[in-house]
Amino acid sequence: MKVLVVHNRYRSEQPSGENNVVDQEVALLADAGHEVGVFERRSDDIAAMSLLEKATVPLRVPWNPAVRTELTARLRAERPDVVHIHNTFPLLSPSVLAACADVGVPAVATLHNYTMVCPPGTLYRDGHLCTSCVGTAPVPAVRHGCYRDSRLATVPMAVNLAVNRRRWWSGIARFFCISAAQRDFLVRAGMPVSRMLVKHNFVADPGIGRTGPGEHMLFLGRITAEKGIRLLMAAWERCGLEIPLVIAGTGPMQDEVARWAGSRDDVRYVGLQSKAECRELLARSVAVVAPSTWLEAFGLVVVEAMAAGVPAIAPAHGAFPELVEDGVTGLLHHPNDPASLADCLRRVVDGNDSMGTAARRRYERDFTPSTGLTRLLAGYESAISEGAARALRP
């Protein structure tokens, strides 16, 4: 199969699970013998632009005609069987859909978040779930400055959603949802159920797993409020465990977390870690804690923990209930409840051996690269077949 992957890469200064997923899928397809090309832009490139170019970036978020022209030419030259779209913000834009239509190449898209119904894609505002823009004009997002706490910065994203919502819904042959929870929410929001497939993200076998009970609790991810870091801090102060808590990652709250960790003997903040260091931290964990306060569309760190034979503690909302079988592969706590999270932290110490074994079995069944490849190709073939059927219609 001949595949062209379209992706706007996130800034390299911050870890991006989405970038990692794209890279892993490209490598997976290539290793399986498929011909894979990449059409991409990099948000890092904005820093090197002239002031005039930077000023025009927001204008090109809803539509970038130069990208349409360039991609159309490439599609005509290479004639891929399918185009796989990931992120188009801010330098590509939904004009990539028009390019696919111009050449008659079927397009699929992975929905890594909720940008089809929410300008910043988070369904989260001021520390709470927010659905104000779902099914309506995204005026509330602008009013509240939901992207980067800025009304001005939110305007291009809101315009993009308002202008291109129907274009996405009609121009994509198959949407890959990364969880059933995400699919169900988007279908309720009006997206076409017949085009929505569930394809969980996969994780490569780390080649290293836990061999004992573990040495520490681990939080691994972006240091932000929506990832539940303050909830974890409040819960940790309640639970009184003898093992340490290790926090790895960077983000807007890293200074606050570093100060808190520096004031305690039972917490270590280790900052941004390499992939190898993350694998080592996971393999030495009693459990991984993912206490997100927003509705995660997936939970990559939970599956990474499964691969290492480590249970996870996560909230009973979003995608987590379909990833974590409560009491079997990990524990689910009441969302936004520090007492419930503290109780799970205490409980996992006693039962983490059996849960870790069960977590590894779940990984081997549902989240390996071979399973990911099967589901990916099935989605491609479905989109290609539908495109061929359309072409034959009078």
N, C-alpha and C positions, 0 to 999 in steps of 0.2 A: 504494500500500500504506500502511496505517496501522500505525505502530510505536510502542510505548512502551518507552523505554530505562530500565532500573533500575540505579542505580549509587550506591554510597557513596564519595564523593570522598575521596582521601587528603589529609593535611595539606598546606597550601600552602607551608609552610616548607621542604619537601623536594621536589625535582623528581620527578614521577611520569609515567613513560612510559604507565602505564595510563590515567591521567586524559587524557593527550594523545590516546591511541587512541580513547577514548570520544568526546571532543569532535570529533575528525576524522571519525569514522563518522557522528555526528549531522549534522554539516555536509554530509557527502557525500550522505546520504540526502535531506536537505532540498533540496540543490542539484539533485538528480535528480528532484525533483517529488513525493517521498513526504511524507506527513504524519507528523511525528515529535514525540512528546512525551517529557518526561524526568521520572522519579520518582526523586528523589535525597535523600540526606542528606550532610552534610559533617562530616568528623572535626574540622574547625576549630571546630565549634559546641560541642564538649565543653568547651572552655576557658571558655565563658560560662555553663555549667550551674551550678546550686547544688551544694553538697557532697553533698546527698542524691541528686540526679540523677546525679552522677558515680559515686556508690557503687553505683547500680543498673545502670549501663551493662554491667558484666560479666554480670549476670543476664539481660540481654536479647540477648546475643550468640547463644546457641543458638536463642532464640525470642522474637520481639517481637510480642505480640498486637495492640498498637495499630497497628503497621505493616500487619499483615494486614487489619485493619478499614479503614484508610485506603485501601490499595491496592485492596481489593475494591470499595469505593465508586467509586473512580476508573475502574476497569475497566468496571464496570456503566454508568457515565455515558458513557464514551468509546468503548467497544467496539473496541479495536484488533484488528488481524488477528493480531498476534504481539507477545509481550513478549520483549525482549532483555535478559537479566540479565548484569551484569558483576560487580562486587564487592558483597558484602552485609555485610562486616565493618567496623565493629562495630555500627552503628546500625540497619541494616535487618533482618538475620538471614534464614535460610531460610524464614521465615514468608511471604515473597513468593511462594514456590512454592504454598503453600496458597491464597493469594489467586487465583492464576492457575487453580488447580483449581476453586475455588469458582465462578468465572465461566465456566469452560470455554474459556479463551484459551490457545492453545499457547505454550509458553515455550522459548526457546533460551538458551544461556549460553556466553559466551566464557571459556575457561579460560586466564587470564593467567599462571598458576603451577601449583603442585602441591598446592593446598589440599584437593583431593579425597582425597588419601592421606597428607598431611603437615600437621600443625596450622599451622606457620608458612608452609607452602607452598614451602620452599626445598630440601628434600632435602639439607640441609647442617648440619653440627654440628661444632664444634671444628676447623674448617679442613679437613673431609673430607666426602665424600659420605656421607649417612646415609639408610638405608631401614628403620630399626628399626620405624617405625609403619605401613609399607606392608602392607596385608592383615591387620592385627591391631588390637587396641585400642591407642589412642595413649598408653599409659602411659609409654613411654620419653621422650616429649616433655616430660611433666610432670616426670619424675624429673631430666631434664637442664636444665629451664628453657629450652626452645628458643626461646621468644618473649621477646625483650628480656632474656635471661639471667635470667628470673624464673619460678620455679615457679608462683607465684600468678597472674601474668599469663598463663601458658600454660594454666591450667586451663579458662577459658571456651572457648578455641580447641579444646582436646582434647575437651571435652564436646560442642561443636558438631559436630566431626567424627564422634564416636562415635554421637551421637543422630540426626544428619541425613544420614549417608552414603547410606543406601538411599533416602531421600526424594529426594536429588539425582539418583541414578542412575535412578529410576523416573519422576520428575516432569518431567524435561527431555526435550523431543522431539529436540533436536539439540544436541550440544556442538560448539562451534568450538574446535579445538585450533590453536594458533598455529605449530605445527611438526609434521612427521611424527614427529620424535623424541619429542616430548611425547605424541602420540597413542599411539605404540607402547608407551611406558612405562606409560601409564595402562591400556591394554588388557591388558597383562601383569599389571597390578595388579587386574584384575577388572572394569573398567568395560565397559559394553556396546558392542562394536565397531560394531554396526549404527547407533549414534547418533553416532558420532565422525567429524566432518569436519575436514579440514585447511584452514584459512583463514589464510594468512600475514597479518601486519599489513602495511598499505600505507604509503607515504610520499609526501607531495605533492612535486612537482618543486620543488626549492629556488629555481630561477630563477638560480642562480649555481653555477658549476662550476670545477674546476681548469683553468687555462690554461697552466700550466708544470709543472715537475717537483715543485713544492711547496717549502715553506720549513721545515717542522717535522714531527716525529712528534706525534700527538695522542692523548691519552686523554681521553675525554669521557663522564662518567657519575658515578654515586655513588662516593664515596671510602670504600670498605669493603673488608674483607679478601676477601670472596667475589667481588668484582669483579676481584680479582687485582692490586691496587695494589702490594702488597709484592713479588709476583712480578715485576712490571714494574720496580720499583726495583732489585731484584737483577740483573735482566737488563740494565738500562741501564748499570749499573756495569761490566758485562762487555764491552759491544759497542763502545765507543770511536768513536762516530759524530761527525762534525763538525757535523751539524745539531742544533738544540735539540729537547728534548722539552717539549711544552706539556701541562699537566694542568689540566683544567677540570671543575669540579663541587664539590659539598659532601658532607659525610658524617662519620661518627664518626672517621675517620682523617685529617681535613683538617689538623689541627694537626701531626701527625707528618709528613705530606707537605709542608706548608709549611716545616717546619724542614729537611727533607732538601733541598728545592728551594733554600732559602736558602743552603745550604752548597755549592752547585754553580753553575758558570757556564753549564752546558749544560742546565739545567732551569728552566722557569718555571711556577709555580703561579698560575693566574689566577682561581681561585674560581668562583663561580656566574656564568654568563653568560646574557644574554638570548637569545631564539631567533635574532634577527638576528646577534648576535655568534657564536653557535654555527655558523650557516651560513657565516659568514666564516672562522672557524677551520677548518672542514671543507674549504672550497674552497682553502685555502692549505696543506693537509697533503700530505706525501709519502705517508703512510698513517695509518689509524686503528688503534689498538691496543686490543683488547678481550680481555684475558688472563684471563677469568673462571675461577675455580677451582671453581665450582659448575656444575651442569647447567642452563644457561640454557634456558628454554623457547622463547625466540626470541633476537633480537639486534638490537634496533631501530637502534642506532648503526651497525651494519654496513651495514644497508640505507640509512640516511641517507648513509653514505659512498659507497655505490654510486650513489646519485642525483646526487652531486656529482662522479662520475667518479674516485673515490679508492679504491684497494684497501684491504683490511683484513687485519690479522693477528689470528688468533683460535685458541683451542685446538681440538684435534680431538676434541671431545666435545660432548654436548648437541645443540643445534640447529645449531651452527656448520658442521659438515660439509655440511649441505644448503643453507647460505647461501653459503659460501665454497668455490669450486672451487680446490683447492690448485694454485698455480702458474699459474692462469688469471685469476681475479678477486681473488686475494689469496694469503695463505700460512697454513697451519695448523701450529701448533707442538705438541709433545708437552705434554699438560696438566701443570701444576705443575712444569715443567722450565725453570728460568731459562736454562740453556745453549741449549736448543732455541729459546726465545723470542729470545734475543740473536742467534742465527744468523739467524732470520727478519727481525729488525730490520736486520741488515746486508744481507741478500739483497734486501729490498724496494727498497732505494735504487737498485739497478741495473736492476730490471725494472718499476718502478712505472708508467711511461708506458703500456705495452701492457696491463698489468693494470687500470689505471684505465679505459681504453677498454672493455675486456671487462666490467668491473664496471658501467659505465653501460649497456651493452647488456643485461646481466642484469636490471638494475633496470627497464628499459623493457619487458622481456618479462614479468616476474613480480610486480612490486611497485608498480605505479602505482595511483592511485585508481580508474581504470576497471576494472582487474583485480580490485581489492578489492571494488568494488560488485557486480560479476558474481557473485563467490563468496558475498558476503553475501546477496544476493537469492535465490540458488539454495538456500541453507540455510533461509531464511525460507519459501520456497515448499514445500520438502520437509516442514518442520514443519507448515505449514498443511494440506497435503494429507493427512498422516498423521492430524492432528486431525480433519479432516472425515471420513476413513474410519472412525475410531473412533466418531464421533457417529452414524454410520449403522448400526453393528453392533447387533443386538438384545440 
